[in-house]
Structure formats: structure tokens, C-alpha cells
Amino acid sequence: MAINKDNSLKALHCCYTAGTGGGKSVAVQYAGTVPANPCLAIFDPYGDYEFHRGDPKNRGFAGKKVHHFETRVKFANQFAKAWRSGLPFRIAYMPKEPTRKEMLWFCELMWRACDGNRRLDMVIEELARWTDSNAKETGRLGECLTGGRKFGLVVHTVFQRSTEVSKTILSQSPFKIIGVQESRSDAERMGKECDLTLADIKSLEPLTYFKATGGLGNVEKLDLRHIFDKSRAKTAKNTKTA
């Protein structure tokens, strides 16, 4: 059960949305919404954060190894061990047959572990696949979003289409990362959420985003193309140090 309530903690939940190839998972890793040395648990059914040394397609989480486990028992045991250690970790649950039930089990474990004296980040990949509708989220995920803040829990939700996810996700995530959208309805929904025009969202390219930081109108541009483009990386570094 969640312990050590602290109402002074800020709401840091973040959602990430972009069409196929838009760079959702890249944003999770590099948008600055997850600490550099996190206590991080990921519901990663398709292995988006697998790590294979020397393989640019399997870079783990921001280049760091993520330990994956396919069964509830193994994941729960390793997560508990890592959480008790008090040290940073990156661990993922990758069930062989991912379902909403498995996602909610993952959320239940996070809820039971969270502690207002420590920050715990949790990521849920491909959220739309595990939600029943775009109405209010009534499962344990909803409780993590509405009550997790005061217990040090930070929820990161990742999805392609905003029109397919619960309204609870958007209303309880003050931070929003919006990448390339594939449909007008999704672009209009995120535009309405973040006070952006359709033209604003149409201007985005893969690995470029709008980052909403809470409150109406608090939106900034985010460009992560340099992560995979060495020439852009050099330019970004020079710009930062100028």
C-alpha cells in the first residue's frame, strides 16, 4: 500500500503522443521528464527498451541497460529487490501475452510500492491498447494518476492516438509531449489541451515536439533530432555552449 503521504509534492505525470515513427519512446528517454538516475519501472510489452550492446536499435533507456522480465513472479521479485536497495534502477515487465489485466497488475504493484519519501517513475507503453474507452479511467491506473503524486509516484503514459485513451490520462498529466499526429481528430484534441493551433501541430516533423509544462499556454518547442544525427548533435552542443 502507498505510504508516507506528502501533499507538498508536485504533480509530474507526463503523457507522450505521436504517430508511428514520431519518436514517442525517444521523448520518454530524452525530454527531461525522467531523472538521469531514476528508480524506473516500465510496462514494456514490445521490448521498446531492450538493450543490446552495439545495436543502435536496442539502446535500452537513454543508453542504459534495462532488465526485462516476462513473468509476474520474476518481475515482482526483482523490482522489490531493486526498490529496497535504495539505488537507481531500470527494470521492465514484458509479459508474453500483454493485456489490460497485465497492465493493471503492473499498476497495482507500483501503487503498493510507492512512498512519499522517494520518487518512483513508471512508464506504460502503448497505453491505448490497454484502455477500455476514452471515458474516465476507473482501474488502478486511474488511482496511480489521481493519487500517486502525494506518494512520490510519477506516471508516464505513451500512446499514438489521444482520442483512444481515457480523459483521465490527459487531465491528470500536467506535462504533455506532442509529436507528429496522423489524424485531424488527434491533432485537434491535443491542440485543445495545450492551446495549440492545427497549423502548429502540422508543422511538426519526426523527433520534434511541443512540450506542455502545466498551466494554459505554457508550451515550448522540443527538438530531439540530434539524438540520432551526429551533425545536429554537434550543432545543438555548440548552441547550448554559445
LOMI-690327 format. One line per field, with one value per residue: residue number from 1; z, y, x of N, C-alpha, C in turn; residue in one letter. Coordinates in steps of 0.1 Angstrom, whole numbers. Layout:
# residues N
resi	[NUM, ...];
nz	[Z, ...];
ny	[Y, ...];
nx	[X, ...];
caz	[Z, ...];
cay	[Y, ...];
cax	[X, ...];
cz	[Z, ...];
cy	[Y, ...];
cx	[X, ...];
resn	[a, ...];
END
This chain:
# residues 242
resi	[1, 2, 3, 4, 5, 6, 7, 8, 9, 10, 11, 12, 13, 14, 15, 16, 17, 18, 19, 20, 21, 22, 23, 24, 25, 26, 27, 28, 29, 30, 31, 32, 33, 34, 35, 36, 37, 38, 39, 40, 41, 42, 43, 44, 45, 46, 47, 48, 49, 50, 51, 52, 53, 54, 55, 56, 57, 58, 59, 60, 61, 62, 63, 64, 65, 66, 67, 68, 69, 70, 71, 72, 73, 74, 75, 76, 77, 78, 79, 80, 81, 82, 83, 84, 85, 86, 87, 88, 89, 90, 91, 92, 93, 94, 95, 96, 97, 98, 99, 100, 101, 102, 103, 104, 105, 106, 107, 108, 109, 110, 111, 112, 113, 114, 115, 116, 117, 118, 119, 120, 121, 122, 123, 124, 125, 126, 127, 128, 129, 130, 131, 132, 133, 134, 135, 136, 137, 138, 139, 140, 141, 142, 143, 144, 145, 146, 147, 148, 149, 150, 151, 152, 153, 154, 155, 156, 157, 158, 159, 160, 161, 162, 163, 164, 165, 166, 167, 168, 169, 170, 171, 172, 173, 174, 175, 176, 177, 178, 179, 180, 181, 182, 183, 184, 185, 186, 187, 188, 189, 190, 191, 192, 193, 194, 195, 196, 197, 198, 199, 200, 201, 202, 203, 204, 205, 206, 207, 208, 209, 210, 211, 212, 213, 214, 215, 216, 217, 218, 219, 220, 221, 222, 223, 224, 225, 226, 227, 228, 229, 230, 231, 232, 233, 234, 235, 236, 237, 238, 239, 240, 241, 242];
nz	[0, -8, 9, 34, 29, 12, 7, -4, -26, -60, -90, -115, -136, -169, -203, -235, -269, -303, -338, -357, -358, -350, -327, -299, -278, -278, -268, -242, -231, -235, -231, -207, -186, -171, -144, -145, -132, -124, -103, -119, -134, -160, -181, -206, -232, -258, -259, -263, -249, -248, -244, -263, -266, -287, -307, -324, -325, -303, -276, -249, -221, -227, -234, -213, -197, -195, -174, -183, -176, -180, -165, -139, -113, -114, -123, -102, -79, -86, -89, -63, -49, -61, -55, -27, -24, -25, -44, -78, -106, -135, -148, -164, -172, -193, -205, -219, -231, -235, -219, -209, -183, -174, -175, -156, -134, -132, -126, -101, -86, -86, -72, -47, -39, -39, -22, -3, 4, -15, -49, -75, -108, -133, -164, -190, -219, -252, -244, -253, -262, -239, -227, -220, -230, -239, -218, -182, -164, -144, -132, -114, -126, -129, -103, -97, -112, -102, -74, -70, -70, -44, -32, -42, -67, -102, -132, -165, -195, -227, -261, -293, -304, -292, -290, -284, -257, -222, -208, -183, -184, -198, -183, -158, -163, -162, -176, -210, -240, -273, -304, -340, -355, -368, -375, -380, -359, -336, -336, -332, -307, -290, -295, -284, -258, -252, -260, -287, -322, -351, -373, -359, -349, -373, -383, -372, -373, -375, -344, -334, -312, -293, -260, -232, -201, -179, -169, -187, -219, -213, -231, -250, -276, -287, -297, -308, -327, -329, -314, -329, -350, -359, -369, -363, -335, -329, -336, -318, -294, -297, -298, -273, -257, -265];
ny	[-12, 23, 46, 71, 98, 129, 159, 181, 175, 179, 176, 156, 139, 127, 126, 112, 116, 105, 98, 68, 63, 88, 93, 87, 71, 79, 105, 100, 91, 112, 138, 151, 146, 124, 114, 115, 95, 73, 57, 34, 18, -1, -8, -27, -42, -47, -46, -22, -10, -26, -37, -41, -44, -22, -22, 0, 1, -10, 4, 4, 23, 55, 48, 32, 1, -19, -41, -68, -87, -116, -129, -125, -132, -132, -106, -91, -99, -91, -63, -56, -62, -43, -19, -19, -16, 10, 23, 37, 23, 4, -12, -37, -49, -74, -90, -122, -124, -97, -78, -58, -66, -75, -50, -36, -51, -45, -18, -20, -31, -10, 9, -2, -1, 26, 55, 83, 95, 90, 91, 75, 64, 54, 38, 34, 17, 20, 27, 30, 5, -9, 3, 7, 25, 60, 73, 80, 67, 40, 19, 6, 21, 46, 54, 56, 78, 98, 98, 92, 112, 124, 104, 102, 90, 90, 91, 80, 80, 65, 68, 64, 75, 101, 103, 78, 72, 73, 101, 107, 104, 126, 148, 144, 146, 170, 175, 173, 157, 164, 150, 144, 141, 118, 120, 143, 145, 137, 156, 179, 174, 173, 198, 214, 207, 219, 245, 250, 256, 240, 243, 247, 221, 207, 216, 201, 177, 144, 134, 160, 182, 195, 207, 207, 222, 224, 242, 267, 276, 273, 262, 248, 245, 214, 197, 168, 156, 156, 135, 111, 121, 130, 153, 172, 169, 180, 207, 213, 211, 231, 253, 253, 259, 283];
nx	[8, 5, 26, 35, 24, 26, 15, 27, 42, 49, 28, 39, 33, 34, 23, 29, 25, 24, 24, 31, 66, 71, 85, 79, 89, 115, 112, 103, 127, 145, 134, 137, 120, 122, 143, 180, 192, 173, 147, 131, 104, 90, 63, 66, 57, 64, 91, 105, 125, 146, 180, 209, 242, 260, 241, 223, 195, 185, 188, 183, 174, 178, 204, 212, 212, 183, 166, 148, 118, 97, 77, 53, 61, 89, 94, 82, 97, 123, 119, 111, 134, 152, 140, 141, 168, 174, 189, 194, 176, 166, 140, 120, 87, 77, 54, 45, 20, 6, -20, -48, -53, -28, -14, -28, -22, 6, 4, -9, 12, 30, 16, 14, 40, 48, 61, 60, 83, 102, 110, 93, 93, 72, 65, 42, 39, 24, -3, -30, -38, -44, -66, -100, -119, -123, -133, -136, -109, -111, -97, -68, -48, -60, -61, -33, -27, -44, -40, -13, 7, 10, 23, 48, 49, 54, 38, 42, 28, 23, 14, -2, -26, -45, -73, -81, -75, -82, -99, -89, -62, -52, -62, -49, -23, 0, 22, 29, 39, 39, 40, 44, 13, -12, -38, -66, -84, -70, -50, -65, -76, -53, -43, -63, -61, -36, -35, -28, -26, -41, -24, 1, 6, 7, 30, 50, 78, 91, 106, 105, 87, 60, 62, 43, 41, 25, -4, -23, -12, 15, 38, 65, 89, 104, 132, 145, 161, 188, 196, 200, 213, 244, 255, 236, 237, 262, 257, 237, 250, 269, 253, 242, 263, 271];
caz	[0, -8, 23, 36, 21, 12, -2, -10, -38, -73, -100, -126, -146, -183, -214, -248, -280, -316, -347, -359, -363, -345, -316, -286, -268, -277, -260, -228, -226, -236, -230, -194, -177, -162, -139, -151, -124, -118, -99, -131, -138, -173, -187, -220, -238, -271, -259, -268, -242, -247, -246, -269, -268, -301, -316, -322, -325, -290, -268, -236, -218, -228, -235, -201, -197, -188, -171, -187, -171, -187, -157, -128, -102, -116, -123, -88, -70, -90, -87, -49, -46, -66, -48, -13, -23, -24, -55, -90, -113, -147, -149, -172, -173, -207, -205, -232, -237, -229, -219, -199, -170, -171, -173, -143, -123, -131, -118, -87, -79, -84, -62, -34, -36, -39, -9, -4, 8, -26, -63, -83, -121, -140, -178, -197, -233, -260, -235, -259, -263, -226, -221, -225, -237, -236, -206, -170, -161, -131, -127, -106, -134, -126, -89, -98, -118, -93, -61, -69, -68, -30, -27, -49, -80, -114, -143, -179, -204, -241, -269, -306, -306, -279, -290, -279, -243, -212, -205, -170, -187, -202, -173, -147, -168, -164, -187, -223, -251, -285, -316, -352, -354, -380, -378, -376, -346, -326, -336, -326, -292, -283, -297, -275, -245, -249, -266, -299, -334, -360, -380, -350, -349, -386, -385, -365, -380, -366, -334, -329, -304, -284, -246, -223, -188, -169, -170, -200, -226, -210, -241, -256, -287, -283, -309, -304, -339, -327, -307, -338, -361, -353, -373, -354, -322, -328, -337, -306, -284, -299, -295, -258, -250, -270];
cay	[0, 35, 51, 84, 108, 142, 167, 192, 170, 184, 167, 155, 129, 132, 117, 113, 111, 108, 87, 58, 69, 102, 94, 87, 65, 88, 116, 95, 90, 124, 151, 157, 143, 113, 118, 109, 83, 71, 44, 34, 6, 1, -18, -27, -54, -50, -45, -9, -5, -37, -33, -50, -35, -20, -22, 13, -1, -15, 12, 4, 36, 66, 42, 24, -12, -21, -55, -73, -100, -120, -134, -117, -136, -127, -91, -86, -102, -82, -49, -54, -61, -31, -8, -20, -13, 25, 27, 38, 11, 5, -26, -37, -61, -77, -103, -128, -121, -85, -75, -48, -72, -74, -36, -32, -58, -37, -6, -24, -33, 3, 16, -8, 2, 40, 60, 98, 99, 87, 92, 62, 67, 42, 41, 24, 18, 16, 27, 28, -9, -14, 11, 2, 36, 73, 78, 81, 55, 35, 9, 10, 31, 58, 57, 60, 91, 108, 98, 89, 124, 126, 93, 101, 83, 98, 82, 84, 72, 66, 63, 70, 83, 107, 101, 64, 70, 79, 115, 109, 105, 140, 157, 143, 147, 184, 176, 166, 158, 161, 148, 143, 135, 112, 123, 156, 144, 136, 169, 189, 171, 178, 213, 220, 205, 226, 258, 250, 256, 229, 247, 245, 207, 203, 220, 191, 167, 133, 138, 174, 181, 206, 202, 214, 221, 227, 255, 271, 284, 270, 253, 251, 235, 204, 191, 157, 150, 154, 122, 102, 128, 135, 167, 180, 168, 190, 220, 215, 213, 245, 263, 253, 265, 297];
cax	[0, 12, 29, 42, 17, 32, 7, 35, 48, 43, 23, 49, 28, 36, 19, 36, 17, 29, 21, 42, 78, 71, 95, 73, 98, 127, 108, 103, 141, 154, 127, 140, 109, 127, 157, 191, 195, 159, 141, 122, 98, 84, 54, 72, 52, 70, 106, 110, 137, 156, 194, 219, 254, 265, 230, 216, 181, 182, 197, 179, 168, 189, 217, 215, 206, 170, 165, 134, 113, 85, 67, 49, 69, 103, 95, 79, 108, 134, 115, 111, 148, 158, 134, 146, 182, 176, 197, 187, 174, 158, 135, 108, 78, 74, 46, 44, 7, 1, -34, -52, -52, -14, -11, -33, -13, 18, 0, -11, 25, 36, 8, 17, 54, 52, 65, 61, 97, 111, 103, 93, 88, 66, 62, 33, 40, 12, -14, -43, -41, -48, -77, -113, -125, -117, -140, -128, -101, -115, -88, -57, -41, -66, -57, -19, -27, -51, -35, 1, 15, 13, 31, 61, 47, 53, 33, 45, 19, 28, 3, -3, -38, -51, -87, -84, -72, -91, -97, -81, -47, -48, -65, -40, -9, 3, 32, 25, 48, 31, 48, 37, 0, -16, -52, -70, -91, -60, -43, -74, -77, -41, -43, -73, -55, -23, -37, -21, -35, -38, -12, 12, 8, 10, 44, 60, 84, 96, 115, 102, 76, 56, 62, 35, 47, 15, -10, -26, -2, 29, 43, 77, 93, 114, 138, 154, 167, 202, 199, 204, 220, 257, 257, 227, 242, 273, 251, 229, 260, 275, 242, 240, 275, 274];
cz	[0, 6, 23, 27, 23, 2, -8, -23, -50, -82, -112, -136, -160, -193, -227, -259, -294, -325, -349, -365, -358, -333, -302, -275, -267, -268, -245, -223, -226, -234, -216, -184, -168, -157, -146, -145, -117, -111, -109, -134, -151, -177, -202, -228, -251, -271, -264, -261, -239, -250, -252, -273, -282, -311, -314, -322, -311, -280, -254, -233, -217, -228, -223, -202, -189, -186, -174, -180, -176, -178, -145, -116, -103, -116, -109, -79, -73, -87, -72, -44, -49, -58, -33, -13, -21, -35, -68, -98, -125, -149, -156, -171, -187, -208, -219, -239, -230, -230, -209, -185, -165, -168, -159, -131, -121, -123, -104, -79, -76, -73, -48, -30, -33, -24, -11, -1, -4, -39, -70, -97, -127, -154, -183, -211, -240, -252, -241, -261, -251, -220, -228, -233, -234, -225, -194, -168, -146, -125, -118, -113, -130, -112, -89, -103, -108, -79, -59, -66, -53, -24, -35, -63, -92, -126, -156, -188, -219, -250, -283, -308, -293, -279, -285, -264, -234, -210, -192, -173, -190, -191, -161, -151, -171, -175, -199, -233, -264, -297, -328, -350, -368, -384, -373, -362, -335, -325, -329, -311, -285, -284, -287, -261, -241, -256, -278, -311, -342, -369, -372, -351, -362, -390, -380, -375, -370, -357, -330, -322, -298, -270, -237, -209, -177, -170, -184, -206, -223, -219, -247, -267, -282, -295, -305, -316, -337, -320, -316, -350, -356, -357, -365, -340, -319, -328, -324, -294, -285, -295, -280, -251, -254, -260];
cy	[12, 41, 65, 95, 122, 151, 179, 188, 175, 173, 167, 145, 135, 121, 121, 108, 115, 96, 78, 65, 83, 104, 94, 82, 73, 99, 112, 95, 103, 138, 157, 155, 131, 116, 110, 96, 79, 57, 42, 20, 8, -11, -18, -40, -58, -48, -33, -4, -16, -31, -44, -41, -35, -20, -9, 12, -6, -9, 13, 17, 46, 60, 33, 11, -13, -36, -59, -86, -103, -125, -125, -119, -130, -112, -86, -87, -92, -67, -47, -53, -48, -19, -7, -15, 2, 31, 29, 25, 13, -10, -26, -50, -63, -90, -109, -126, -109, -82, -63, -53, -72, -60, -32, -39, -50, -25, -9, -25, -19, 10, 10, -4, 17, 45, 75, 103, 97, 88, 79, 66, 54, 47, 30, 27, 14, 16, 25, 14, -15, -7, 6, 13, 49, 80, 78, 67, 51, 25, 15, 21, 45, 63, 62, 74, 101, 109, 96, 100, 125, 115, 91, 94, 92, 88, 88, 74, 75, 60, 70, 80, 88, 104, 87, 62, 77, 94, 118, 110, 119, 150, 156, 143, 162, 185, 167, 168, 154, 161, 148, 135, 130, 115, 137, 156, 144, 150, 179, 186, 176, 193, 220, 219, 215, 240, 260, 250, 243, 231, 244, 230, 202, 206, 210, 181, 156, 138, 153, 173, 195, 200, 212, 212, 224, 241, 259, 279, 282, 259, 257, 241, 226, 197, 180, 150, 148, 141, 112, 108, 135, 149, 176, 180, 179, 204, 223, 218, 227, 256, 264, 260, 279, 308];
cx	[9, 14, 35, 36, 24, 25, 15, 42, 41, 38, 33, 45, 30, 30, 26, 28, 23, 25, 33, 54, 80, 81, 90, 83, 111, 124, 108, 117, 148, 147, 130, 129, 112, 140, 168, 194, 182, 157, 129, 117, 89, 75, 58, 69, 59, 85, 112, 122, 147, 170, 203, 231, 258, 253, 222, 201, 176, 191, 193, 171, 178, 203, 221, 207, 193, 169, 150, 131, 99, 74, 65, 59, 83, 104, 92, 90, 120, 131, 116, 126, 155, 153, 139, 160, 184, 185, 189, 186, 165, 153, 122, 100, 74, 67, 45, 31, 2, -14, -36, -50, -37, -9, -16, -26, -1, 15, -3, 2, 31, 29, 12, 31, 56, 52, 67, 75, 107, 103, 104, 86, 83, 62, 52, 33, 27, -1, -28, -48, -47, -60, -90, -121, -118, -125, -131, -122, -104, -107, -77, -48, -47, -62, -42, -19, -33, -45, -20, 10, 20, 22, 44, 61, 46, 50, 36, 37, 23, 18, 4, -14, -45, -66, -91, -81, -81, -88, -89, -67, -44, -51, -55, -26, -6, 13, 28, 35, 40, 40, 39, 24, -5, -30, -56, -77, -81, -53, -52, -75, -65, -39, -52, -67, -43, -24, -28, -30, -32, -26, 1, 16, 12, 25, 55, 65, 88, 107, 115, 89, 72, 56, 54, 39, 38, 9, -12, -16, 12, 35, 56, 80, 104, 119, 148, 161, 182, 206, 205, 212, 232, 259, 248, 232, 253, 267, 244, 239, 266, 265, 241, 251, 278, 269];
resn	[m, a, i, n, k, d, n, s, l, k, a, l, h, c, c, y, t, a, g, t, g, g, g, k, s, v, a, v, q, y, a, g, t, v, p, a, n, p, c, l, a, i, f, d, p, y, g, d, y, e, f, h, r, g, d, p, k, n, r, g, f, a, g, k, k, v, h, h, f, e, t, r, v, k, f, a, n, q, f, a, k, a, w, r, s, g, l, p, f, r, i, a, y, m, p, k, e, p, t, r, k, e, m, l, w, f, c, e, l, m, w, r, a, c, d, g, n, r, r, l, d, m, v, i, e, e, l, a, r, w, t, d, s, n, a, k, e, t, g, r, l, g, e, c, l, t, g, g, r, k, f, g, l, v, v, h, t, v, f, q, r, s, t, e, v, s, k, t, i, l, s, q, s, p, f, k, i, i, g, v, q, e, s, r, s, d, a, e, r, m, g, k, e, c, d, l, t, l, a, d, i, k, s, l, e, p, l, t, y, f, k, a, t, g, g, l, g, n, v, e, k, l, d, l, r, h, i, f, d, k, s, r, a, k, t, a, k, n, t, k, t, a];
END
